[in-house]
Amino acid sequence: MHLLTVSGIAKKDERGFELKNIHFNQEKLQKIAIAGETGSGKSTLLKIIAGLVESDAGEVLFEGKKILGPADKLIPGQPGIVYLSQHFELPNNLRVEQVLEYANLLSDEAAAHLYEVCQINHLLKRRTNQLSGGEKQRIALAKLLITSPRLLLLDEPFSNTDMVHKKLLKSIIRDIGARLKITCIMISHDPLDILSWADQILVMKDGQVIQQGSPQQIYQQPINEYVAGLFGTYNLLSQSVTKLSAGTTTSVKHNKKVFLRPEDISLSTKAGEGLETTVKEILFYGSYYEAVVQAGKNKITVRIPSPTLSKGDTVYLHFPGDISWSI
């Protein structure tokens, strides 16, 4: 039996937006990320799974039992499932330990372990109005987890955090699965958050799941430019451009375009070692650089390890020997 089964979920709101026929399963401790542009239906889907919003069609089963929506329950929500909204609230001017004590369903030992995982032991004596935004978020998360859920739904957990707190929160979310054995579904806009964390990714557009797969599949084999763009820089080139590179063979259809990430293309300064191009721009991203080069009418982005090139330099591109993916 799957931990979670989402079958044929549909929902139309007052604005005319629709979720359309959403299907997927989740196993215990499997990490699922949901990606998509703003307004694609991610949060609505998560709220339906949490039992906070009523669907118009379909059903959600949690541990084999149907999740009931607000129309069938006086107090919306599903036992065993908790939902952390982007707009969480904490009681004002209470000590953190008081906030947590009111919600606690755990033993003292289990609660202490949870506080350690959430890295909040040093905050227990503080009042909620003395916390930073990142600290409040960790307390809100602990307040949900102390009810001993089996499924945690995270709606853009990193959206209002700086880089320091984001790194800490990412570590905590990993520990929630590994140390607390709680299954997670997470929504995020940042591909780096998703690709390094998820076991499966659902990509949504206009209320539909348009692609589902592993992080490797979604990143390297997107079904279209929308999916490709969500997960980083890409090049979409005609087959004729790639054939100009010496020694290249392709297995793409003639009417398809070749999809390549910047790291898929190699670059040389030696004449004759590929397609001749001109450097138009060098971009710095901290741990790596990207060179934007011009080949005829095509601008191509290539990842390079160091800034050994300058604008205007002539360089030579070489594409993979077997280009098998196209969109």
C-alpha positions in Angstrom: 0.0 0.0 0.0 1.2 3.5 -0.9 1.6 6.0 1.9 -0.3 8.6 -0.3 -2.4 8.1 -3.4 -3.6 11.1 -5.4 -6.2 10.0 -8.0 -7.9 12.2 -10.6 -7.9 15.4 -8.5 -9.7 18.3 -10.1 -10.6 21.8 -8.7 -12.0 24.9 -10.3 -11.9 28.2 -8.3 -13.8 31.4 -8.6 -11.2 32.9 -11.0 -11.7 30.1 -13.4 -8.4 28.4 -12.6 -8.5 24.6 -12.8 -6.5 21.7 -11.4 -6.9 19.0 -14.0 -6.8 15.2 -13.3 -3.8 15.1 -11.0 -2.4 11.6 -10.3 0.6 10.4 -8.3 1.7 8.0 -5.5 4.1 8.5 -2.7 5.9 5.8 -0.7 6.9 6.1 2.9 10.0 8.3 3.3 10.0 9.1 -0.4 10.8 12.8 -1.0 8.6 14.5 -3.6 9.1 18.0 -4.9 6.5 20.0 -6.8 7.9 22.7 -9.2 6.2 25.1 -11.5 5.7 28.8 -12.2 3.6 31.0 -9.9 -0.1 30.2 -10.4 0.4 26.7 -11.7 -1.7 25.2 -8.9 1.0 23.8 -6.6 -0.3 25.3 -3.3 -3.9 24.4 -4.1 -2.8 20.8 -4.7 -0.9 20.7 -1.4 -3.9 22.1 0.5 -6.2 19.5 -1.0 -3.8 16.8 0.2 -3.8 18.3 3.6 -7.6 18.3 3.7 -7.8 22.1 3.9 -9.4 22.6 0.5 -12.2 20.6 -1.1 -11.6 19.1 -4.5 -14.3 19.0 -7.1 -13.4 15.5 -8.3 -11.0 12.6 -7.5 -9.8 11.5 -4.1 -6.7 11.4 -1.9 -5.9 8.3 0.2 -3.5 8.5 3.1 -2.4 5.2 4.6 -5.3 3.7 2.6 -8.0 6.0 4.0 -9.8 8.8 2.1 -8.9 12.3 3.2 -12.0 14.3 3.8 -12.2 18.0 2.9 -13.9 20.9 4.7 -17.3 20.0 3.4 -17.2 16.8 5.4 -15.4 17.9 8.5 -16.1 20.5 11.1 -12.4 21.2 11.6 -10.4 20.9 8.3 -7.3 18.8 8.3 -6.1 15.2 8.3 -4.6 13.4 11.3 -1.1 12.4 10.5 -0.6 15.2 7.9 0.7 18.7 8.7 1.0 21.7 6.4 3.6 24.5 6.8 2.3 27.5 4.9 4.4 30.4 3.6 2.3 32.6 5.9 2.6 30.7 9.2 1.8 32.5 12.5 2.9 32.0 16.1 1.1 33.2 19.3 2.4 36.6 20.2 4.6 37.3 23.3 4.7 33.7 24.6 7.8 31.8 25.5 8.8 29.3 22.8 8.6 26.4 25.3 5.0 27.4 26.1 4.0 27.4 22.4 5.5 23.9 22.0 4.1 22.5 25.3 0.5 23.3 24.2 0.9 21.3 21.0 3.1 18.5 22.4 2.1 14.9 21.9 5.6 13.4 22.4 7.5 12.1 25.4 10.0 14.4 27.0 12.8 12.4 25.4 11.2 12.4 21.9 10.5 16.2 22.2 14.1 16.9 23.2 15.3 14.9 20.1 12.9 16.9 17.9 14.2 20.2 19.3 17.8 19.1 18.6 16.8 18.2 14.9 15.1 21.6 14.5 18.1 23.3 16.2 15.9 25.4 18.6 17.1 24.3 22.1 18.7 27.8 22.6 15.4 29.5 21.7 13.1 27.8 24.2 13.2 30.5 26.8 12.8 33.4 24.4 9.5 35.0 23.6 8.0 34.7 20.1 8.3 38.5 19.5 12.1 38.2 20.1 12.7 35.8 17.2 14.1 36.5 13.8 12.1 35.4 10.7 14.2 32.3 10.3 13.9 31.4 14.0 10.1 31.8 13.9 10.0 29.5 10.9 11.9 26.7 12.7 9.6 27.1 15.7 6.5 26.9 13.5 8.0 23.7 11.9 8.7 22.2 15.4 5.2 23.1 16.5 3.8 21.0 13.6 6.3 18.1 14.1 5.6 17.8 17.8 2.2 16.5 17.0 3.9 13.3 15.6 2.8 13.5 11.9 3.7 10.9 9.3 3.5 13.3 6.3 4.9 16.9 6.2 3.8 19.3 3.5 6.1 22.3 2.9 4.9 25.2 0.9 7.9 27.3 -0.3 9.8 26.9 3.0 12.8 28.9 1.8 10.9 31.8 0.3 11.4 34.3 3.1 14.9 33.3 4.4 18.3 34.7 3.8 21.2 32.4 2.6 22.4 31.6 6.1 19.0 30.5 7.4 18.2 28.8 4.2 21.2 26.5 4.5 20.3 25.7 8.0 16.7 25.0 7.1 17.7 22.8 4.2 19.8 20.7 6.6 16.9 20.5 9.1 14.5 19.3 6.4 16.9 16.6 5.4 17.2 15.5 9.0 13.4 15.4 9.4 13.3 12.5 6.9 16.5 10.8 8.0 16.3 11.1 11.8 12.6 11.6 12.5 11.4 9.2 9.7 8.7 11.7 8.5 7.8 11.7 4.8 7.9 15.1 3.0 6.4 16.8 0.0 7.9 20.2 -0.8 7.1 23.1 -3.1 10.1 25.3 -4.2 11.0 27.6 -7.0 14.7 27.1 -6.7 16.1 24.3 -8.8 19.1 23.8 -6.5 16.7 23.2 -3.6 14.8 20.6 -5.5 17.4 18.7 -7.5 19.6 18.0 -4.5 16.8 16.9 -2.3 14.0 15.1 -4.1 13.6 11.5 -5.1 10.8 12.4 -7.5 9.8 15.7 -9.1 6.3 16.7 -10.3 6.4 19.7 -12.8 3.1 21.6 -13.0 1.8 24.1 -15.6 -1.7 25.5 -15.9 -3.1 23.2 -13.3 -1.7 20.0 -14.8 1.3 17.7 -14.1 3.2 17.9 -17.4 6.2 15.8 -16.4 7.1 13.5 -13.5 10.5 11.8 -13.0 13.7 11.7 -11.0 15.8 14.9 -10.7 18.2 13.5 -13.3 15.4 12.8 -15.8 13.8 16.2 -15.3 17.1 18.1 -15.6 18.6 16.2 -18.5 15.4 15.1 -20.4 12.8 17.9 -20.1 9.8 17.5 -22.3 9.8 21.1 -23.4 11.4 24.5 -22.9 9.1 25.4 -20.0 10.5 22.4 -17.9 14.0 23.0 -19.2 13.9 26.7 -18.0 12.6 25.9 -14.6 15.8 23.9 -13.8 18.5 26.1 -15.1 20.3 27.5 -18.2 20.0 25.5 -21.4 20.8 25.7 -25.1 18.3 24.7 -27.8 20.2 24.3 -31.1 19.4 23.2 -34.6 20.8 19.8 -35.7 22.8 21.6 -38.4 24.8 23.7 -35.8 25.9 20.6 -33.9 26.9 18.8 -37.1 29.4 21.6 -37.8 31.4 20.4 -34.8 34.1 18.1 -36.0 33.4 14.4 -35.3 29.9 14.9 -34.0 27.2 12.3 -34.7 23.6 12.7 -33.6 20.6 10.4 -33.2 18.0 13.1 -33.1 15.2 13.4 -35.7 15.9 16.0 -38.4 13.0 18.2 -37.4 13.9 18.3 -33.8 16.2 20.7 -31.9 19.0 19.5 -29.8 18.8 20.3 -26.0 22.1 20.8 -24.2 22.9 22.1 -20.8 26.0 24.5 -20.5 28.1 21.7 -18.9 27.4 19.3 -21.8 29.5 21.4 -24.3 33.3 21.5 -24.2 35.3 24.5 -25.3 38.9 24.8 -26.7 41.1 27.7 -27.8 42.9 25.4 -30.3 41.9 26.0 -33.9 40.2 23.1 -35.7 39.0 21.4 -32.5 35.3 22.2 -33.1 32.9 24.9 -34.2 34.5 28.4 -34.4 32.7 30.9 -32.2 33.3 34.3 -30.6 33.1 35.1 -26.9 30.4 37.7 -26.2 30.3 37.6 -22.4 31.8 35.9 -19.4 29.5 35.5 -16.4 30.6 34.7 -12.8 28.5 32.4 -10.6 30.8 31.9 -7.6 32.0 28.3 -8.0 32.0 28.4 -11.8 31.8 30.7 -14.9 29.7 30.7 -18.0 30.9 31.9 -21.4 28.2 33.1 -23.8 29.5 32.6 -27.4 28.1 33.6 -30.8 28.0 31.0 -33.6 26.2 32.5 -36.6 22.8 33.5 -35.3 23.1 31.2 -32.3 24.1 32.4 -28.8 25.4 29.4 -26.9 26.2 29.2 -23.1 29.1 27.0 -22.0 30.2 26.3 -18.4 33.9 26.9 -17.8 36.0 26.3 -14.6 38.0 29.6 -14.7 38.0 33.0 -16.4 40.8 32.4 -18.9 38.9 33.9 -21.7 38.0 37.5 -22.6 35.2 39.1 -24.6 36.1 39.0 -28.3 38.3 35.8 -28.1 37.9 33.1 -30.8 37.1 29.7 -29.3 36.0 26.3 -30.6 33.0 24.3 -29.4 32.7 20.6 -29.4 29.4 18.9 -28.7 28.9 15.4 -27.3 29.7 12.5 -29.6 26.2 11.1 -29.3 23.5 13.7 -28.8 20.4 11.6 -28.1 18.0 14.1 -26.4 15.9 16.7 -28.2 12.8 18.8 -27.6 
